[in-house]
Amino acid sequence: MTDQQVTSHGFGRNLRLLTASDYQAVFSQAQHKVSCAQFLILAIRHDNVTPRLGLVIAKKNVRLAVQRNRVKRLIRESFRHRQHLLAGLDIVILARKGLDSLDNASIDQILDRLWQDLIRRRDRQTTNKTANQTTK
């Protein structure tokens, strides 16, 4: 295998929202919203192919640091495995109350369903935008 055939599943700086202005852009201009009882996912399109992820896991919603770290680790792992499907998006995930009572498998299932919904909404918007441009 060559280096070009190997897909990186790391979580380097280029895959993270790093600054307050990055987060603020997603919060103020959210084009895609996907949610359930445990998570809210907000996303905007950007020109860079690499998707970026930001996490907001508030102590108010997930009390124990151990649980917050577990949830963040599971979200990052889920994102890493699906990053090739999420190209061109800046994503912020917010945790809601009750998330800390779920086991790892349940959280992964929920995230998988939310990623699929987000991809579907992004693709639908892209299709609609392309159709509108061809009719003009």
Disulfide bonds with the S-S distance in Angstrom:
none
